[in-house]
Amino acid sequence: MLVLCLIPIIFLFDEELYLLIIREDGVIEYLTASFLLFVSIKLFFLFLKIYKKYSVFNFGLLSYSLVLFFGFGEEIFWGQRIFGIQSPSFFSENNFQG
């Protein structure tokens, strides 16, 4: 959390370093993706450890695990840029995000 608070301060003193830190496929993006994946896996293993006890808590663990894994996939664009895979033309033409 402290690191996120430092980013605006870095912008004030060294704009070049700031742009390097926040760039697409940069350090912050991969650290975020790694954190999301780690926590997703940790919650999933916790779910597997106690899944025999049916409860809302178990459903919550599994749900959070899946949501965090989805966040991980979105953060790395499901590996498209890592592996050099192009989006199908339908999605490229109908993408409203820019």
N, C-alpha and C positions, 0 to 999 in steps of 0.2 A: 504494500500500500504506500509505503514511504517513497518507493521508486516512482509511482504515478504522480505523487506530489512534486517530485523534483523535475518532471518533464517541462512544465511551464517555466521554471527557473532556468533550465538549460536553454530554452528558447530565448530568454532575455540576454544571456551572456554569450551563447555560441549557436547561432542559427544553423550553421553548417552541421554541427553535431546533432542538433535537434532533428534536422531533415534526415540525417543518416539513421537515427533511432526510430523514427516513425514511418519510414518508407515502407511501401508494399513489399511483402516477403522479407521484412527486416527482423531485427532482434526481438522487438516487442511482440510482433505477430507470432513468431515461432515460440516464444516463451509462453504466451497466452495459450496457444494450441497445445503445447506440452503439458501445461497445468490442467487444461480441460480433459485431456486424454488420461492423465494420471489419476485425477479425481474420479473420472468415469469408471475406470478399471477398478479402483479401490472400492467404490460403492457397489459395483457389480459383484466383486468377490465377497463383500460383506453380505450382500443379498443372498448369494449362494450358501454362505455359512449358516444363515438363520432362516432360509426360505420355508422350512417345514412348519414353522409357526405362522399360520395364516393371520395376517393383521394388516391394518392400514399402513403401518410403518414399513412393512415389506414392500407393499405396493409403491410407497413413496421412494424407497431406496431404488427400486427398479426404474421408476419413472425418472428420477433425477439422473440416474446413470445414463439412460437413453437420451435425455435432453442434453446432458453435457457431452455425450459422444457426438450428437448432432451438431452442437456448437463447435466441437473440435473439427469435424468435417467441413463445416462452413468456413471456419477460420483458415483452413488450408485449401479452400476451394476444391475439396474432395480429391486433392492430389493432381488436379489438372495442370497447374503450372510446374509442379515438381517433376512430373513425368512427361511434360510437353504434349498433353492431350488437348486438342481443340474442342470447343463446345459445338454440338450439332448446329447446323445452320438455322433450324427452327428457333432455337433458344437465342442465338446471336441476333436474329432479326427481330425477335419479339421481346428483347430485354429492355425494360423501361428504366433500368438503373443508370444507364449511361455508359 
